[in-house]
Amino acid sequence: MINGMLKLLKQNRSFLLFMLLMLVFRSAVADWNSVPTGSMKPTILEGDRLLVNKMAYDLRVPFTHLSLVKMADPARGEIIIFDSVKADKKLVKRVIGIPGDLVEMKHNRLIINGKPLKYHPQKKLASSADSIEQLLGVDHMIRTHDTPSRLADFGPVTVPDNFYLALGDNRDASADSRVIGFIPRNEITGRAKTVAFSNDHNNYYLFRPERFMHTL
């Protein structure tokens, strides 16, 4: 039996080596991440598959969170992927506060380091509205509901060293730093800037052609 297994391994060593290298690549270099919820609407939709750059911030030992070389630090406005210990799952959110920032929110309007952000309404939906949030040089869309949640106000809080404050773009429907607290730097595993492809959960999981390689 052992001889048979060794023979099988020898016959398929090229395939096994390919699979091993693929796993290492996905663990340490780049991967894709599915989005099952609407916490990042309108930027990211349920069914989007995000391309994740796992070397954006660190060169890590494959299959671990151990950083060998720090490449960069997350910046305000970037969409990060992190393995949250408190939430016990992988999450996708936007960086709002970096270490040292003083962050406050009043009625879903952010104030960073004493400076209120500017908002420009875009469109009114059935029970919510989209706006452009000007995040100190990074403009992006957010969504708020007609009836704000209990998360619409917080702070002021100061982001500690080696931590980040991250929020979902769907402000009244996101369990983010307002629920799980600041994000430790070592939990952040990558950055997303592109939707690889997308399936419409409400339409028989058909592909959304307009989302193919869509820039976030």
Phi and psi in degrees as GROMACS dihedral restraints (atoms count N, CA, C in turn):
[ dihedral_restraints ]
;  ai    aj    ak    al  type     phi  dphi    fc
    3     4     5     6     1   -65.3    20    10
    4     5     6     7     1   -41.0    20    10
    6     7     8     9     1   -61.9    20    10
    7     8     9    10     1   -38.6    20    10
    9    10    11    12     1   -63.8    20    10
   10    11    12    13     1   -39.9    20    10
   12    13    14    15     1   -67.9    20    10
   13    14    15    16     1   -40.3    20    10
   15    16    17    18     1   -64.0    20    10
   16    17    18    19     1   -39.0    20    10
   18    19    20    21     1   -65.0    20    10
   19    20    21    22     1   -41.8    20    10
   21    22    23    24     1   -63.5    20    10
   22    23    24    25     1   -41.8    20    10
   24    25    26    27     1   -64.0    20    10
   25    26    27    28     1   -40.9    20    10
   27    28    29    30     1   -64.6    20    10
   28    29    30    31     1   -39.6    20    10
   30    31    32    33     1   -68.4    20    10
   31    32    33    34     1   -27.1    20    10
   33    34    35    36     1  -114.6    20    10
   34    35    36    37     1    21.3    20    10
   36    37    38    39     1   -64.0    20    10
   37    38    39    40     1   -34.5    20    10
   39    40    41    42     1   -64.9    20    10
   40    41    42    43     1   -42.9    20    10
   42    43    44    45     1   -65.7    20    10
   43    44    45    46     1   -43.2    20    10
   45    46    47    48     1   -64.9    20    10
   46    47    48    49     1   -38.6    20    10
   48    49    50    51     1   -64.8    20    10
   49    50    51    52     1   -40.6    20    10
   51    52    53    54     1   -60.8    20    10
   52    53    54    55     1   -45.5    20    10
   54    55    56    57     1   -63.8    20    10
   55    56    57    58     1   -39.9    20    10
   57    58    59    60     1   -63.7    20    10
   58    59    60    61     1   -45.8    20    10
   60    61    62    63     1   -63.8    20    10
   61    62    63    64     1   -36.8    20    10
   63    64    65    66     1   -63.5    20    10
   64    65    66    67     1   -42.1    20    10
   66    67    68    69     1   -65.3    20    10
   67    68    69    70     1   -40.7    20    10
   69    70    71    72     1   -63.3    20    10
   70    71    72    73     1   -42.3    20    10
   72    73    74    75     1   -60.3    20    10
   73    74    75    76     1   -47.2    20    10
   75    76    77    78     1   -68.0    20    10
   76    77    78    79     1   -29.8    20    10
   78    79    80    81     1   -76.5    20    10
   79    80    81    82     1   -38.3    20    10
   81    82    83    84     1  -115.3    20    10
   82    83    84    85     1   -18.6    20    10
   84    85    86    87     1  -113.6    20    10
   85    86    87    88     1   -61.9    20    10
   87    88    89    90     1  -153.7    20    10
   88    89    90    91     1   151.8    20    10
   90    91    92    93     1  -156.5    20    10
   91    92    93    94     1   178.4    20    10
   93    94    95    96     1  -121.3    20    10
   94    95    96    97     1   151.4    20    10
   96    97    98    99     1  -132.6    20    10
   97    98    99   100     1   126.3    20    10
   99   100   101   102     1   -81.5    20    10
  100   101   102   103     1   153.2    20    10
  102   103   104   105     1  -120.8    20    10
  103   104   105   106     1   106.7    20    10
  105   106   107   108     1   -89.3    20    10
  106   107   108   109     1   -12.2    20    10
  108   109   110   111     1  -123.1    20    10
  109   110   111   112     1   172.7    20    10
  111   112   113   114     1   -99.9    20    10
  112   113   114   115     1    23.2    20    10
  114   115   116   117     1   -68.5    20    10
  115   116   117   118     1   -15.4    20    10
  117   118   119   120     1  -111.0    20    10
  118   119   120   121     1    13.7    20    10
  120   121   122   123     1   -63.8    20    10
  121   122   123   124     1   147.8    20    10
  123   124   125   126     1   -88.6    20    10
  124   125   126   127     1     1.5    20    10
  126   127   128   129     1   -68.2    20    10
  127   128   129   130     1   -46.8    20    10
  129   130   131   132     1  -121.9    20    10
  130   131   132   133     1   134.1    20    10
  132   133   134   135     1  -104.3    20    10
  133   134   135   136     1   156.1    20    10
  135   136   137   138     1   -58.7    20    10
  136   137   138   139     1   132.2    20    10
  138   139   140   141     1    98.8    20    10
  139   140   141   142     1   -10.1    20    10
  141   142   143   144     1   -68.2    20    10
  142   143   144   145     1   141.1    20    10
  144   145   146   147     1  -111.0    20    10
  145   146   147   148     1   115.6    20    10
  147   148   149   150     1   -92.3    20    10
  148   149   150   151     1   138.4    20    10
  150   151   152   153     1   -78.9    20    10
  151   152   153   154     1   127.1    20    10
  153   154   155   156     1  -114.4    20    10
  154   155   156   157     1   121.0    20    10
  156   157   158   159     1   -86.9    20    10
  157   158   159   160     1   104.1    20    10
  159   160   161   162     1   -84.0    20    10
  160   161   162   163     1    -4.9    20    10
  162   163   164   165     1  -105.1    20    10
  163   164   165   166     1    10.9    20    10
  165   166   167   168     1   -63.3    20    10
  166   167   168   169     1   -36.2    20    10
  168   169   170   171     1  -116.4    20    10
  169   170   171   172     1   -30.3    20    10
  171   172   173   174     1  -148.5    20    10
  172   173   174   175     1   149.8    20    10
  174   175   176   177     1   -97.3    20    10
  175   176   177   178     1   113.4    20    10
  177   178   179   180     1  -110.0    20    10
  178   179   180   181     1   157.2    20    10
  180   181   182   183     1   -65.8    20    10
  181   182   183   184     1   126.9    20    10
  183   184   185   186     1   -53.1    20    10
  184   185   186   187     1   139.7    20    10
  186   187   188   189     1    70.2    20    10
  187   188   189   190     1    14.8    20    10
  189   190   191   192     1  -138.3    20    10
  190   191   192   193     1   175.1    20    10
  192   193   194   195     1  -101.0    20    10
  193   194   195   196     1     9.7    20    10
  195   196   197   198     1   -76.6    20    10
  196   197   198   199     1   117.7    20    10
  198   199   200   201     1   -85.8    20    10
  199   200   201   202     1   127.3    20    10
  201   202   203   204     1   -88.2    20    10
  202   203   204   205     1   -42.9    20    10
  204   205   206   207     1  -141.2    20    10
  205   206   207   208     1   129.2    20    10
  207   208   209   210     1   -82.1    20    10
  208   209   210   211     1   122.1    20    10
  210   211   212   213     1   -88.7    20    10
  211   212   213   214     1   -38.2    20    10
  213   214   215   216     1  -170.1    20    10
  214   215   216   217     1   172.2    20    10
  216   217   218   219     1  -110.7    20    10
  217   218   219   220     1   148.8    20    10
  219   220   221   222     1   -58.2    20    10
  220   221   222   223     1   143.5    20    10
  222   223   224   225     1  -114.5    20    10
  223   224   225   226     1   158.6    20    10
  225   226   227   228     1   -55.8    20    10
  226   227   228   229     1   136.8    20    10
  228   229   230   231     1    93.0    20    10
  229   230   231   232     1   -16.3    20    10
  231   232   233   234     1   -77.0    20    10
  232   233   234   235     1   146.6    20    10
  234   235   236   237     1   -93.5    20    10
  235   236   237   238     1   119.7    20    10
  237   238   239   240     1  -112.0    20    10
  238   239   240   241     1   153.8    20    10
  240   241   242   243     1  -113.4    20    10
  241   242   243   244     1   132.1    20    10
  243   244   245   246     1  -145.0    20    10
  244   245   246   247     1   148.8    20    10
  246   247   248   249     1   -91.4    20    10
  247   248   249   250     1    95.9    20    10
  249   250   251   252     1   -78.8    20    10
  250   251   252   253     1   120.8    20    10
  252   253   254   255     1   -68.9    20    10
  253   254   255   256     1   -41.3    20    10
  255   256   257   258     1   -67.6    20    10
  256   257   258   259     1   -40.5    20    10
  258   259   260   261     1   -83.8    20    10
  259   260   261   262     1   -16.3    20    10
  261   262   263   264     1    60.8    20    10
  262   263   264   265     1    39.2    20    10
  264   265   266   267     1  -166.3    20    10
  265   266   267   268     1   168.7    20    10
  267   268   269   270     1   -80.7    20    10
  268   269   270   271     1   134.7    20    10
  270   271   272   273     1  -127.3    20    10
  271   272   273   274     1   156.3    20    10
  273   274   275   276     1  -125.0    20    10
  274   275   276   277     1   117.7    20    10
  276   277   278   279     1  -143.6    20    10
  277   278   279   280     1   175.3    20    10
  279   280   281   282     1  -107.9    20    10
  280   281   282   283     1   135.6    20    10
  282   283   284   285     1   -70.9    20    10
  283   284   285   286     1   124.6    20    10
  285   286   287   288     1  -111.2    20    10
  286   287   288   289     1   -42.0    20    10
  288   289   290   291     1  -124.2    20    10
  289   290   291   292     1   134.9    20    10
  291   292   293   294     1  -106.5    20    10
  292   293   294   295     1   167.5    20    10
  294   295   296   297     1   -50.8    20    10
  295   296   297   298     1   130.3    20    10
  297   298   299   300     1    95.7    20    10
  298   299   300   301     1   -15.8    20    10
  300   301   302   303     1   -69.8    20    10
  301   302   303   304     1   143.2    20    10
  303   304   305   306     1  -101.8    20    10
  304   305   306   307     1   115.0    20    10
  306   307   308   309     1  -120.6    20    10
  307   308   309   310     1   136.4    20    10
  309   310   311   312     1  -141.5    20    10
  310   311   312   313     1   149.5    20    10
  312   313   314   315     1  -131.5    20    10
  313   314   315   316     1   130.1    20    10
  315   316   317   318     1  -127.6    20    10
  316   317   318   319     1   117.8    20    10
  318   319   320   321     1    52.2    20    10
  319   320   321   322     1    46.3    20    10
  321   322   323   324     1    67.7    20    10
  322   323   324   325     1    17.6    20    10
  324   325   326   327     1  -115.5    20    10
  325   326   327   328     1   125.4    20    10
  327   328   329   330     1   -85.8    20    10
  328   329   330   331     1   147.6    20    10
  330   331   332   333     1  -127.9    20    10
  331   332   333   334     1   118.5    20    10
  333   334   335   336     1  -119.0    20    10
  334   335   336   337     1   122.3    20    10
  336   337   338   339     1    52.5    20    10
  337   338   339   340     1    40.5    20    10
  339   340   341   342     1    81.9    20    10
  340   341   342   343     1    -0.2    20    10
  342   343   344   345     1  -107.9    20    10
  343   344   345   346     1   113.5    20    10
  345   346   347   348     1   -65.9    20    10
  346   347   348   349     1   133.6    20    10
  348   349   350   351     1   -74.9    20    10
  349   350   351   352     1   154.9    20    10
  351   352   353   354     1   -94.7    20    10
  352   353   354   355     1   144.7    20    10
  354   355   356   357     1  -129.9    20    10
  355   356   357   358     1   138.8    20    10
  357   358   359   360     1  -127.2    20    10
  358   359   360   361     1   108.5    20    10
  360   361   362   363     1   -57.3    20    10
  361   362   363   364     1   142.1    20    10
  363   364   365   366     1  -115.8    20    10
  364   365   366   367     1   -56.0    20    10
  366   367   368   369     1  -151.3    20    10
  367   368   369   370     1   149.8    20    10
  369   370   371   372     1  -102.2    20    10
  370   371   372   373     1   127.0    20    10
  372   373   374   375     1  -103.5    20    10
  373   374   375   376     1  -174.6    20    10
  375   376   377   378     1   -57.3    20    10
  376   377   378   379     1   -48.8    20    10
  378   379   380   381     1  -132.8    20    10
  379   380   381   382     1    16.5    20    10
  381   382   383   384     1  -152.6    20    10
  382   383   384   385     1   176.7    20    10
  384   385   386   387     1  -144.6    20    10
  385   386   387   388     1   146.4    20    10
  387   388   389   390     1  -103.7    20    10
  388   389   390   391     1   143.4    20    10
  390   391   392   393     1  -140.7    20    10
  391   392   393   394     1   156.7    20    10
  393   394   395   396     1   -90.7    20    10
  394   395   396   397     1   124.9    20    10
  396   397   398   399     1  -101.4    20    10
  397   398   399   400     1   124.1    20    10
  399   400   401   402     1   -92.7    20    10
  400   401   402   403     1    96.2    20    10
  402   403   404   405     1   -92.2    20    10
  403   404   405   406     1    73.2    20    10
  405   406   407   408     1    47.4    20    10
  406   407   408   409     1    53.0    20    10
  408   409   410   411     1   105.5    20    10
  409   410   411   412     1   -10.8    20    10
  411   412   413   414     1  -118.7    20    10
  412   413   414   415     1   107.9    20    10
  414   415   416   417     1   -89.8    20    10
  415   416   417   418     1   132.5    20    10
  417   418   419   420     1  -153.7    20    10
  418   419   420   421     1   163.3    20    10
  420   421   422   423     1   -86.3    20    10
  421   422   423   424     1   143.1    20    10
  423   424   425   426     1  -129.6    20    10
  424   425   426   427     1   165.3    20    10
  426   427   428   429     1  -128.9    20    10
  427   428   429   430     1   134.2    20    10
  429   430   431   432     1  -127.9    20    10
  430   431   432   433     1   153.9    20    10
  432   433   434   435     1   -97.5    20    10
  433   434   435   436     1   157.7    20    10
  435   436   437   438     1   -61.1    20    10
  436   437   438   439     1   -34.7    20    10
  438   439   440   441     1  -107.8    20    10
  439   440   441   442     1   100.0    20    10
  441   442   443   444     1   -60.0    20    10
  442   443   444   445     1   149.1    20    10
  444   445   446   447     1   -82.8    20    10
  445   446   447   448     1   177.1    20    10
  447   448   449   450     1   -67.8    20    10
  448   449   450   451     1   -10.1    20    10
  450   451   452   453     1   -89.0    20    10
  451   452   453   454     1     2.6    20    10
  453   454   455   456     1   -74.2    20    10
  454   455   456   457     1   -11.1    20    10
  456   457   458   459     1  -134.3    20    10
  457   458   459   460     1   135.5    20    10
  459   460   461   462     1  -161.8    20    10
  460   461   462   463     1   165.7    20    10
  462   463   464   465     1    80.0    20    10
  463   464   465   466     1  -168.6    20    10
  465   466   467   468     1   -73.9    20    10
  466   467   468   469     1   146.0    20    10
  468   469   470   471     1  -131.2    20    10
  469   470   471   472     1   149.0    20    10
  471   472   473   474     1  -104.6    20    10
  472   473   474   475     1   128.1    20    10
  474   475   476   477     1   -75.0    20    10
  475   476   477   478     1   123.0    20    10
  477   478   479   480     1   -71.8    20    10
  478   479   480   481     1   166.2    20    10
  480   481   482   483     1   -59.9    20    10
  481   482   483   484     1   141.9    20    10
  483   484   485   486     1    64.5    20    10
  484   485   486   487     1    21.8    20    10
  486   487   488   489     1  -133.6    20    10
  487   488   489   490     1   162.4    20    10
  489   490   491   492     1  -137.7    20    10
  490   491   492   493     1   152.0    20    10
  492   493   494   495     1  -105.3    20    10
  493   494   495   496     1   122.0    20    10
  495   496   497   498     1  -127.3    20    10
  496   497   498   499     1   137.9    20    10
  498   499   500   501     1  -126.0    20    10
  499   500   501   502     1   156.0    20    10
  501   502   503   504     1   -82.6    20    10
  502   503   504   505     1   150.5    20    10
  504   505   506   507     1   -69.8    20    10
  505   506   507   508     1   -24.8    20    10
  507   508   509   510     1   -87.8    20    10
  508   509   510   511     1    82.4    20    10
  510   511   512   513     1   -60.5    20    10
  511   512   513   514     1   -32.1    20    10
  513   514   515   516     1   -95.3    20    10
  514   515   516   517     1     8.3    20    10
  516   517   518   519     1  -142.9    20    10
  517   518   519   520     1    47.2    20    10
  519   520   521   522     1  -141.9    20    10
  520   521   522   523     1   125.0    20    10
  522   523   524   525     1   -90.0    20    10
  523   524   525   526     1    92.8    20    10
  525   526   527   528     1  -122.3    20    10
  526   527   528   529     1  -144.4    20    10
  528   529   530   531     1   -62.1    20    10
  529   530   531   532     1   -19.6    20    10
  531   532   533   534     1   -71.6    20    10
  532   533   534   535     1   -17.2    20    10
  534   535   536   537     1  -111.1    20    10
  535   536   537   538     1   -46.1    20    10
  537   538   539   540     1  -100.8    20    10
  538   539   540   541     1    -1.1    20    10
  540   541   542   543     1    86.0    20    10
  541   542   543   544     1  -170.7    20    10
  543   544   545   546     1   -65.4    20    10
  544   545   546   547     1   150.7    20    10
  546   547   548   549     1   -94.3    20    10
  547   548   549   550     1   118.7    20    10
  549   550   551   552     1   -63.6    20    10
  550   551   552   553     1   141.7    20    10
  552   553   554   555     1   -56.3    20    10
  553   554   555   556     1   -38.4    20    10
  555   556   557   558     1   -75.7    20    10
  556   557   558   559     1    -7.2    20    10
  558   559   560   561     1   -87.4    20    10
  559   560   561   562     1   -15.3    20    10
  561   562   563   564     1   -79.3    20    10
  562   563   564   565     1   121.0    20    10
  564   565   566   567     1  -108.6    20    10
  565   566   567   568     1    -9.5    20    10
  567   568   569   570     1   177.6    20    10
  568   569   570   571     1   178.5    20    10
  570   571   572   573     1  -128.3    20    10
  571   572   573   574     1   142.3    20    10
  573   574   575   576     1  -117.7    20    10
  574   575   576   577     1   131.4    20    10
  576   577   578   579     1  -127.9    20    10
  577   578   579   580     1    -7.9    20    10
  579   580   581   582     1  -142.1    20    10
  580   581   582   583     1   140.9    20    10
  582   583   584   585     1   -89.7    20    10
  583   584   585   586     1   121.0    20    10
  585   586   587   588     1   -70.0    20    10
  586   587   588   589     1   -52.8    20    10
  588   589   590   591     1  -161.1    20    10
  589   590   591   592     1   173.7    20    10
  591   592   593   594     1  -149.7    20    10
  592   593   594   595     1   141.4    20    10
  594   595   596   597     1  -113.7    20    10
  595   596   597   598     1   135.1    20    10
  597   598   599   600     1   -85.0    20    10
  598   599   600   601     1   107.2    20    10
  600   601   602   603     1   -64.2    20    10
  601   602   603   604     1   -23.4    20    10
  603   604   605   606     1   -95.3    20    10
  604   605   606   607     1     3.8    20    10
  606   607   608   609     1  -138.5    20    10
  607   608   609   610     1    58.2    20    10
  609   610   611   612     1    58.2    20    10
  610   611   612   613     1    27.9    20    10
  612   613   614   615     1    59.6    20    10
  613   614   615   616     1    27.9    20    10
  615   616   617   618     1   -69.7    20    10
  616   617   618   619     1   152.6    20    10
  618   619   620   621     1   -67.8    20    10
  619   620   621   622     1   145.1    20    10
  621   622   623   624     1   -99.0    20    10
  622   623   624   625     1   100.0    20    10
  624   625   626   627     1   -58.0    20    10
  625   626   627   628     1   -34.2    20    10
  627   628   629   630     1   -70.3    20    10
  628   629   630   631     1   -14.2    20    10
  630   631   632   633     1   -94.0    20    10
  631   632   633   634     1    -5.9    20    10
  633   634   635   636     1   -64.0    20    10
  634   635   636   637     1   119.0    20    10
  636   637   638   639     1    55.3    20    10
  637   638   639   640     1    35.6    20    10
  639   640   641   642     1   -73.1    20    10
  640   641   642   643     1   131.3    20    10
  642   643   644   645     1   -83.0    20    10
  643   644   645   646     1   131.8    20    10
